[in-house]
Amino acid sequence: MTNLPAIIAYQGVPGAYSHLSCRKAHPELEAHACSTFADAMFMVERGQARLAMIPLENSTAGRVEEIYRLMPKTKLHIVGEHFEPVNHCLLAPKGSSEQSIKTVSSHPQALAQCDTHIQELGLEPIASLDTAGAAEEISKDNDTSRAAIASSLAAELYDLEVIKENFQDRTGNTTRFMILARDSHMPELDHDIRFMTSIMFTVRNIPAALYKALGGFSTNGVNMLKLESYMASDSMTATSFHLDVEGHPEQKAMKYALQELDFFAKEVRIMGTYPWHPFRTQSGQIIE
């Protein structure tokens, strides 16, 4: 992997939360903006980037369904995860103040998440395609009546003033990203490290197929943390699943559970095994 370009690809505009996540998780790599998730993922598959930072789910908005449809079309592997708390900032051109601002633009979801504070300041919300794009747009002139909701990184990149930090109405909004690589990097089993394993599979066309496929994890005491279903094809004839479990494939309990999954499911693909992100155990509480 070291022979690949020192680039980590992401979808969005410079200053987006995906860009911020790239900086935090892999500051040694150059972050490269792509217009679509597919562009970012296939940059890695073609060897034009070392890694891709791809959002999988958000605690407020839910899963990013497009990713589940894209993953089977690639041969990429999950080599890590990153949790990024969303800290919306109210940004405006230098010299602006709360009193001078009249309008605020951002992605509709960000506007909704800051609605109470927007109303308190009496601002007119204006929908934009994304948060960082809104910040870039208001940076093009020196209109102190215009503001945007975006990340602190966007303020840095577009030379804007942070009028208010933590502008969101509620704290705790967090996005989980997966870090993708072209080659598999199965870490060695270390009993001092908590591992996650992500698996994709399709069930066989038999009664209670899903129940039977997952039964091995229950009987062997393997903790299932996440199960997502999605249609694997346009025909709507086959349902596929994304499964996150706690454990390493070399552990005895996981071996038995995977054997049972292989028996009752088809197209089983271990997407990757990687250490838990520290966010999962913040303040001693397991995030599942």
N, C-alpha and C positions, 0 to 999 in steps of 0.2 A: 504493500500500500504506500510505502514511502516514496516509490518511484512515480506516483501519481501527482498531478499538480496540487500545490498546497492551497486548495480552494474548497470552501464549503458553500454549497448552493442553497438558496432559499427562494420561496415565492414571495413576491411583494416589491415594494419600493424601498430604497434605502431609508432607514429610520423606522421601518416596521418592527413589530414585536418579534417577528422571526429573525430579523437582522440583529436585534438586541440579544436574542437567545444564542445566535452564532458567536457573538462577541464574548458572551459569558462562558459558554461551554467549550469553545475552541478559539481562544484569542490568538493562537499561533497561526491560524489559517485565515486567508483572505476571504471575506464574505462576498458572494456574487449574487446579485439580484436576478431573478427569472420572472417572466410574466405569468407562468402557470406552474402548478405543482408538477405536472408531467415534465415540463422543461427541466425543472430542478432535478427530478429523479433520474431522467434519462441522461443528463450531464454526467452523473455518477456512473451509470451503466456504460456509457461510451468511454469512460476513462478521462473525461475532461474536468472532473472535480473529484476530490478525495472522499468527500462526505456530502450528505444533504440533510438539512434540518427541516423536518416536515411535521406540521401540527396534526395530532390524531384526535384530540378531544379538548373541550373547554368546559370548565365547571359550570358556566352559565349557559352557553349556547349548545352544549352537547357535542356529539361526534362530528368529525368532518367526513361525511359519507363518501365523498369523491375518492379519498385515499384508499378506502377498502376496495373500490373498483379498480384502482390503478395498480395496487400492489401485485395482484396475480399476473399482471402483464409485464412485470419486471422480474429480474433474478436477484434483486437486491436483498441485503441482509440487515437486520436491526442489530446495531452494535452498541447502542446506549439509549438512554432516555433523558429528557431534560424537562423540568417543570419551571415555567416562567410566570410569576405573579404579575398580573396586568395592573400597572400603575399609570392611569390616565393623567396627563398633564394638560392644563389650559395654557396654550402657547399663543403668542402674538408678536408682531414686529417690535424691535427695540424702541423704547419710548412710550409703549402702550401702558395702559392701566386698566383696572376693573371699570373705571368710570368711562373710559374712551371706547371700550368694546361694545359693539351693537349686535354683531352676528357671530356665530360659531359654526364651523363646518367640521365634519368627520364622517366616518362610516356610521350607517344607521344604528348598528348595534352599540357602538361607543356613545352615540348621542343618547340612546335609551338608558345606558348604564350611568349616565351623568345627568339625567333629566331633572332631578330635584335641584341640583346646583345651577343648572342652566336657567331654570325658572327663577331661582333666588336672585340671580344677577340680571334677570329680564332680557336675556339674549334670544335672538331669533336663530333656531337651529337650521342648518342647511346640510342636506345629505351629500356625501361624497363617496367615491368608490372605495377608498381606504383611508386609514388614519394618517399615514405618512404622506400620502398624496395630497391630503388637505393641507398639511403643514408646508409642503413644498409650494403649493399654490399661493398661500398667503405670504410666502417669503419673496414672491416676485415683485411685489410693490411695497410701499411703506405706509399702507393704509392702517392706521391705528384703531380703526373701528372693526377690523376683521380679526377673528381668532380661530384657532383650530384645537381639536383634542387629539393628542398623539403622545408618543413616548418622549422621555427625556433625551433619548438618542436623536430623535427627529429635531429637537430644539438645538442640539449641538451641530448637527449636519447642515441645518438650514439657517443657522445664526438667528434663532428666535429667542424671545424672552419667556421664561417660565413664570406665568402670572400666578398659577396655583398648582401645587403638586397634589397627588391623591384626590383628584377631582371627581372620581367615581363615587356614587352614592353609597355603595357597600364595598367593604374590603373582602378579600378572599377569592376574587375572580382569578382563576389560574388556568393556563394552557399547558397541556402535556404534549411534548414533541417527541418524536422518535428520530434517532440519528441513524442514517442509512449509509451502507458501504457496499462496494461491488463484490468484495470477497468476504467469506465467512470468517469470523474471528471468535471461535469458541474458546472462552476463557477456561483455564484449568480450574478444577473443582477445589475450592477452599472453604472449609467448614466454618471459617470465621466471617465469611461474606454471604450476605443474603442475595440470592440470584432471582431474576425474573426470566421466564422463558415464554416467548410468543409463538403461537402455532396457528396455522391456517389449515382448514380441512373441510371436506364435503362429506355429508353422511350418506350411507348406503340406503337404497330404497327398500327398507324393511321396517316392520312395526317397531315403534319405540327406539329408533336408531340413535337419536341424539342422547336419550337417557342411557342407553347401553354404552355409547361411545365415551360418555363422561363418567360412567360408573367407576372406572378404574382409579380416577383421581380421588373419589370419595372413599373407596374401600382401602386405598393405600395412604390416606391421610395427607393428600397433596392439596394445598390451599388454592382454589380457583379465585382469581381476583377480578376477572373481566371476561364476559362472553358477549360478542356482538354477532348478529346475523346480517347477511346481505345477499342479494341476488347475484349469482356468479355470472349470469348471462342474460341477454335480452329476452330469451324465451320464457323466463320465469319458471323453469322446470327443475332447477337445482338450487338449493339454498346452501351457501357456504358460511363458515364461521371463523371468527378471529377469537382466539382464546389466550389469555394471559394467566399463567400459573406461577406460584412461588416454588422455585426449585431449579436444580441443574440436571440435565439429562443423564449425568453419570451417577446420580444418587439412586440407591436401590429402589426407593418408593417411586421415583419418577420413571425408572426403567419399566417397572411393572405397569404403571399407569399408561405409559406410551404404547406398550405392547397391546393393551386392551383397546386403546384408541385406534391403533393400526388395524385391528381385527374388525371393528365395527364401522370404521370410516374409510374414506378413500381420498386420494390426493392430499395426504397428510404432509405438511411442509413446516419444518421448524424454521421460523423466520429469524430467530436469534436468541441467544442467552446473554444476559448482561447484568451487572450489579444494580441493585435498587438505587434509585436516586435519593439523596439525603432528605428531600422534601417529604418522602413517604413516611418518615419517622420523626418529623418535626415535633418538638415538645413531648416526645415519647409516645405520640399518638400515631398509630399505623393508618396511613391513607390508603384506602382500598376502594 
